[in-house]
Amino acid sequence: MANKTLLPVEEDLTNRFDRPEPDYVDGEIIERNVGSIRHFKAQQRLLEFFGSLKQSCSLFGYPEVTLELSPTRYRVADVVVFRGVPDQSS
């Protein structure tokens, strides 16, 4: 088994990566697949679908969002859907 170099979460969060942004799991940076045209189109259809529900259900979606699952686990979701009012500050 190969030795792995672990990275503190504080250091990972300050790093900037070219796309695609990697996942961070328990000190390890995990490269993600860049996907394909088919994958992108599926993301696009999901975002359009949830976008159509924006007014009636207060749903809105974003692609490629980094989510903190625990203090040592950060994963990048292909599509994330929130309910409420989107934050307009960013």
N, C-alpha and C positions, 0 to 999 in steps of 0.2 A: 504494500500500500504506500502511495506517495505521501510525503509530508505536505500539509497545506499551511500556507501563511495566513493567519487570521488578522483581521483589520478591525480596530475599535470602531464602533458605530459612529462616534463623533468625527472620526477621520473620513469615513465613507460619505457622510452627509455633506462634507465640504468639497469632495471631489466632483469634478465636472466630467461627464463622459460624452463622447459622440453617440449618436443614436445607434442602436437602441440602448436605453438606460438599463443597466443590469439590476438584478434583484440582490438584496443583501440578507443573508440568512446565517445567523449565529456566527458572525465574524467572517463569513466567506462571501466573496463577490461571485455571483452566478450569472454568467452571460445568458442573454435571452436570444431566441431566434428572431431574426428580422421579419419573419413572416413572408407572405407572398401576395400577389395581386388578389387572389381569391380571399385570403385572410383580410386584407384591407377592405375589400368590397363588403365582406360580412360585417366588419366594424362600422363601415359607413352606413349600411342598411339599419343596423341597430341604433346608431346615433340619430338617423332620420326618423325612425319609428318613435323613439323616446322624445325626440324634438317635437313630433306632432302631438304629444301628450302634455307638452309644456304648460299650455294654458288651462286645460281641463283638469289635469291631475297634479299640477305643480312638480312635474318630473323634468329633469334635465340631465344630459349625459356628457361625459368628456372622455376622450381617448387617452391612453397611456398615462395614467395617473399613478404616482407612487403612494402606496397606502402603508401606514405603520400598523402592523398586525400585533406586534409586541415590541418591547424595548430593543430586542435584538433581531427583529424580522421586519424587513421592508420588501414589499412585492410591488411590481408594476402591473396594474390591471390593464388588459386590452381595452375594455370599456367599463366605466363606472357610472352608475345612475344614482342621482341624489333626489330627494324630495324636499321641496321648500323653494326658497328664492336663491338663485345663483349669486355668488359673491362677485360683484362688479369691480372690485379693487385691483384685480390682477390682470 
